């Protein structure tokens, strides 16, 4: 039985919407002389005292190799600093500098206003419906890909656990799906 909608069109629109949103968000980040990943780091660190590279990568979904370069560039701009971990000599902690904190305090309200413009034609009910549909889709992707053993249906070990680990940083309650 085929679905009652054109699946490729839905997926195409989902990807196009994602790309369009990233472009939209990047426009604002560029007004701050930042790339979107750099801005993501500023936003993430501004909502925390400091973070290890590992935790920062988990929160932003930026890979370790890419994260190092982004942190280097933010250090060059004087927005973040690295300090040695007091509890683990192998780890470094990343935190905002005073200039980074000023940028965060200035940029967050501005960015939220900028992003809210997208949704000005949506009612609170529309937003709730959209959020529920996207959460349902994400859960379906995870559930449809896992066979219950922690393996991807095509046999890739650990995929389900990795996706579940990433998702736990954004939405609890996925345990009942996998």
VMD Tcl script that draws the C-alpha trace (Angstrom):
set ca {
  {0.00 0.00 0.00}
  {1.46 3.36 -0.96}
  {1.21 6.44 1.26}
  {-1.61 8.93 0.54}
  {0.91 11.62 -0.40}
  {3.81 12.09 -2.74}
  {6.70 11.06 -0.49}
  {9.51 12.44 -2.67}
  {7.78 15.84 -2.78}
  {7.46 15.91 1.02}
  {11.11 14.99 1.51}
  {12.21 17.48 -1.12}
  {10.23 20.24 0.60}
  {11.62 19.29 4.01}
  {15.20 19.53 2.73}
  {14.50 22.78 0.88}
  {12.92 24.27 4.02}
  {15.91 23.24 6.11}
  {18.35 24.76 3.62}
  {16.29 27.93 3.33}
  {16.14 28.33 7.10}
  {19.91 27.85 7.43}
  {20.47 30.49 4.76}
  {18.04 32.84 6.52}
  {19.74 32.34 9.90}
  {23.19 32.75 8.34}
  {22.23 36.19 7.01}
  {21.80 37.44 10.56}
  {24.97 35.70 11.77}
  {26.93 37.42 8.99}
  {25.74 40.84 10.23}
  {27.65 39.96 13.42}
  {30.75 39.02 11.40}
  {30.20 35.34 12.24}
  {29.45 32.21 10.30}
  {26.38 30.24 11.33}
  {28.48 27.55 13.11}
  {30.40 30.27 14.97}
  {27.14 31.88 16.01}
  {25.85 28.48 17.15}
  {28.90 28.17 19.43}
  {28.29 31.66 20.87}
  {24.63 30.82 21.53}
  {25.49 27.47 23.09}
  {28.24 28.82 25.35}
  {26.14 31.84 26.30}
  {23.58 29.51 27.83}
  {26.24 27.65 29.87}
  {29.16 28.64 32.05}
  {31.67 26.66 30.02}
  {31.89 23.35 28.18}
  {34.32 20.68 27.17}
  {34.91 20.23 23.46}
  {33.03 16.94 23.63}
  {29.93 18.48 25.22}
  {30.05 21.47 22.88}
  {30.15 19.12 19.89}
  {27.19 17.16 21.26}
  {25.12 20.29 21.85}
  {25.87 21.82 18.45}
  {26.20 18.66 16.34}
  {29.51 20.02 15.02}
  {32.16 17.34 14.51}
  {35.38 17.47 16.55}
  {37.61 18.33 13.58}
  {35.36 21.14 12.42}
  {34.81 22.37 15.98}
  {38.54 22.93 16.53}
  {38.75 25.27 13.54}
  {35.63 27.17 14.59}
  {36.98 27.63 18.12}
  {40.34 28.78 16.70}
  {38.63 31.47 14.64}
  {36.45 32.57 17.57}
  {39.60 32.80 19.72}
  {41.22 34.96 17.03}
  {38.19 37.28 17.27}
  {38.55 37.40 21.06}
  {35.12 35.86 21.67}
  {36.09 32.56 23.34}
  {38.99 31.18 25.31}
  {40.26 27.72 26.11}
  {41.32 26.76 29.59}
  {42.66 23.51 30.95}
  {40.11 21.35 32.73}
  {40.69 21.22 36.48}
  {39.30 17.69 36.65}
  {40.74 16.12 33.49}
  {44.23 17.03 32.30}
  {43.43 15.78 28.81}
  {40.44 18.07 28.33}
  {40.07 21.72 27.54}
  {37.17 23.89 28.56}
  {35.78 26.50 26.17}
  {34.11 29.61 27.53}
  {33.03 33.01 26.33}
  {35.34 35.94 26.97}
  {33.94 39.24 28.21}
  {33.57 40.32 24.56}
  {31.82 37.04 23.78}
  {29.38 37.60 26.64}
  {28.60 41.12 25.40}
  {27.99 39.74 21.90}
  {25.75 36.99 23.30}
  {23.69 39.43 25.37}
  {23.28 41.74 22.38}
  {22.80 39.12 19.67}
  {20.33 36.71 21.27}
  {17.34 39.08 21.51}
  {18.16 40.43 18.06}
  {18.39 36.92 16.59}
  {15.18 35.77 18.26}
  {13.34 38.76 16.80}
  {14.85 37.93 13.41}
  {13.75 34.28 13.60}
  {10.29 35.18 14.91}
  {9.65 37.08 11.67}
  {9.39 33.74 9.89}
  {6.46 32.73 12.06}
  {4.51 36.00 12.12}
  {1.77 34.45 9.97}
  {1.43 31.41 12.24}
  {-0.91 31.08 15.19}
  {0.25 29.41 18.41}
  {-1.81 26.39 17.33}
  {-0.05 26.32 13.95}
  {3.33 26.33 15.71}
  {2.28 23.54 18.08}
  {0.99 21.46 15.14}
  {4.20 21.99 13.17}
  {6.36 21.09 16.17}
  {4.32 17.93 16.84}
  {4.54 16.87 13.19}
  {8.31 17.36 13.09}
  {8.81 15.46 16.36}
  {6.63 12.64 15.03}
  {8.66 12.54 11.81}
  {11.97 12.40 13.71}
  {10.68 9.58 15.92}
  {9.47 7.72 12.83}
  {12.86 8.02 11.16}
  {14.55 6.61 14.24}
  {12.00 3.86 14.82}
  {11.91 2.89 11.15}
  {15.67 2.63 10.97}
  {16.24 0.49 14.04}
  {15.43 -3.17 14.43}
  {15.37 -3.13 18.25}
  {18.89 -4.55 18.60}
  {20.69 -1.21 18.27}
  {21.56 -1.92 14.65}
  {20.40 -0.02 11.64}
  {18.05 -2.18 9.59}
  {20.77 -2.57 6.94}
  {23.18 -3.79 9.63}
  {25.29 -0.78 10.66}
  {26.20 -1.31 14.32}
  {25.60 1.49 16.78}
  {23.59 3.79 14.52}
  {20.48 3.70 16.70}
  {22.44 4.44 19.85}
  {24.24 7.34 18.18}
  {21.01 8.89 16.92}
  {19.35 8.33 20.27}
  {22.34 9.97 22.02}
  {22.19 13.01 19.72}
  {18.43 13.30 20.08}
  {18.51 13.13 23.88}
  {20.17 16.53 23.88}
  {17.16 18.01 22.10}
  {14.13 16.03 23.21}
  {13.64 13.50 25.95}
  {11.15 10.71 25.52}
  {12.65 8.87 22.59}
  {13.28 5.75 24.67}
  {9.75 4.59 24.04}
  {10.34 4.76 20.28}
  {13.47 2.61 20.07}
}
mol new
graphics top color blue
foreach p $ca { graphics top sphere $p radius 0.5 }
foreach p [lrange $ca 0 end-1] q [lrange $ca 1 end] { graphics top cylinder $p $q radius 0.2 }
display resetview
